[in-house]
Amino acid sequence: MVATMTAAPPKVRLTKNLIGGKWVDAESGQTFETYNPATGEVLAHVAESDRADADKAVAAARRALEGPWSRFSARQRGAVMYKLADLIEENREELATLEVLNNGKPIREVMGADLPLVINTFRYFAGWADKLYGETIPVDGGEGNFFCYTKREPVGVCAQIIPWNFPMLMATWKWAPALACGNTIVMKPAEQTPLTCLRMAELALEAGIPPGVINVINGFGETAGNALVIHEDVDKIAFTGEYKTAQIIMANAAPTLKRMTFELGGKSPNVVFADADLEQAVHGAMAGIFFNQGEVCCAGSRLFVEQSVHDQFVDLFSQAANARRLGDPMDPSTEQGAQVSREQFEKILRYIDIGRNEDRATVRCGGERFGNKGWFIRPTIFTDVRNDMRIAQEEIFGPVVTVLPFKNVDEVIRQANQTIYGLASAVWTRDITKAFALADSIRAGTVWVNCYNTFDPGAPFGGYKYSGHGRDCGKQALDHYSEVKTVWVGLGAR
């Protein structure tokens, strides 16, 4: 049984849109429900935005871009970003509680992983704010004498559309580089998880970020999100989510030729060689697929294990999965919480049924609901799987992993790359030659060696192929939020 919540949920204060520094209802007056995934109960009714709200938010962002924000020096931008990081740290318990209540993830993960990375990301990009500079260029302008230089300028108004799996972190990965470069923002958080984004936006105002620099409109992708995508006064779209949605965004945004960056899904290969430390590899495989209930775009959902240790590894892996503690996400001892929504919960269970019926793949553990309240699913391991099966090729986005045997390096490289995705991968081995061979050969944006799901704001993150283009984090993210302007100054004849 799922434990009851250890304390009554706090009252949710922020449910309106934030536009131009003011909390406002949707123009239509409509609202939608947001839920507590651990209980299935309604948490709050949130403003449901449409095109009218998007128009207001974009106009507010444009005014801030051309007004007060443009008068902030680069160092002042960094200072208010440092202040925002401090305020998030001071309010971390409140933010963690909101995140758990609205998303269903365990509070131990929010406090131990999500929030530290949120805080460090703001501080990392705050440090970049006054280090974005151009270059002088030795040019040959013919008979004239010229001084040529470049300068960095903000792209402009950035619409950012984020998913529900890491609500605070995804907002941070979008806001931080955009702010460092001097842009303004209209964010649409996922309709399932708007609450922490709204609280962070309130803290941004408290930090001294001018009204209109960060605007938040709640609502659905087909209405509020698409209104931003097609808006002629939006200069850039940053989207994290499913590749099919990104295809729609690309098509709808084409007439306005916006800049676009996408961080999309994955079906990441996690490769375990026989010479690996198997205990360490089991721990890494657990983190790779069951962290955040498997609702991770870079989850190691295709687990390749060298044939000679396959059975031994599967036994150890299954024991660890069966011992995983599910329950009340607010309990610090809980290791796995609830799936974010009934829709996602039912989708995962459908994929488990597909796996059971697809050429008789074997469920080694899990494969069912946990408890009778909320949207919990037991950690699920499939064996007797081929790499071309649906459960091995389609993104499930839940605590479900397929284990596939392999015989040698060449075979596993070939199988690892047999996917439309290319977000992440991992290899477990004591042989550095094998490690480098896979790091060089797997077409993915990140390769972890003897580790999994390690992140740092200084390390770029993004994908190949259907996993998107562009990078979050690292100095590379700054390129997506800045324009390079070239200036020629004529100095007369030589």
Stockholm file with secondary structure:
# STOCKHOLM 1.0

chainA/1-494         MVATMTAAPPKVRLTKNLIGGKWVDAESGQTFETYNPATGEVLAHVAESDRADADKAVAAARRALEGPWSRFSARQRGAVMYKLADLIEENREELATLEVLNNGKPIREVMGADLPLVINTFRYFAGWADKLYGETIPVDGGEGNFFCYTKREPVGVCAQIIPWNFPMLMATWKWAPALACGNTIVMKPAEQTPLTCLRMAELALEAGIPPGVINVINGFGETAGNALVIHEDVDKIAFTGEYKTAQIIMANAAPTLKRMTFELGGKSPNVVFADADLEQAVHGAMAGIFFNQGEVCCAGSRLFVEQSVHDQFVDLFSQAANARRLGDPMDPSTEQGAQVSREQFEKILRYIDIGRNEDRATVRCGGERFGNKGWFIRPTIFTDVRNDMRIAQEEIFGPVVTVLPFKNVDEVIRQANQTIYGLASAVWTRDITKAFALADSIRAGTVWVNCYNTFDPGAPFGGYKYSGHGRDCGKQALDHYSEVKTVWVGLGAR
#=GR chainA/1-494 SS CCCCCSSCCCCCCCCSEEETTEEECCTTCCEEEEEETTTTEEEEEEECCCHHHHHHHHHHHHHHHHTGGGGSCHHHHHHHHHHHHHHHHHTHHHHHHHHHHHHCCCHHHIIIIIHHHHHHHHHHHHHHGGGCCCCEECCCCTTEEEEEEEEEEECCEEEEECCSSSHHHHHHHHHHHHHHTTCEEEEECCTTCCHHHHHHHHHHHHHTCCTTSEEECCSCIIIIIHHHHTCTTCCEEEEESCHHHHHHHHHHHGGGTCEEEEECCCCCEEEECTTSCHHHHHHHHHHHHHGGGGCCTTCCCEEEEEGGGHHHHHHHHHHHHHTCCBSCTTSTTCSBCCCSCHHHHHHHHHHHHHHHHSTTCEEEECCSBCSSSSSCBCCEEEESCCTTSHHHHSCCCSSEEEEEEECSHHHHHHHHTCSSEESEEEEECSCHHHHHHHHHHSCSSEEEESCCSCCCTTSCBCCEETTEESCBSTTHHHHTTEEEEEEEEEEEEC
#=GC SS_cons         CCCCCSSCCCCCCCCSEEETTEEECCTTCCEEEEEETTTTEEEEEEECCCHHHHHHHHHHHHHHHHTGGGGSCHHHHHHHHHHHHHHHHHTHHHHHHHHHHHHCCCHHHIIIIIHHHHHHHHHHHHHHGGGCCCCEECCCCTTEEEEEEEEEEECCEEEEECCSSSHHHHHHHHHHHHHHTTCEEEEECCTTCCHHHHHHHHHHHHHTCCTTSEEECCSCIIIIIHHHHTCTTCCEEEEESCHHHHHHHHHHHGGGTCEEEEECCCCCEEEECTTSCHHHHHHHHHHHHHGGGGCCTTCCCEEEEEGGGHHHHHHHHHHHHHTCCBSCTTSTTCSBCCCSCHHHHHHHHHHHHHHHHSTTCEEEECCSBCSSSSSCBCCEEEESCCTTSHHHHSCCCSSEEEEEEECSHHHHHHHHTCSSEESEEEEECSCHHHHHHHHHHSCSSEEEESCCSCCCTTSCBCCEETTEESCBSTTHHHHTTEEEEEEEEEEEEC
//
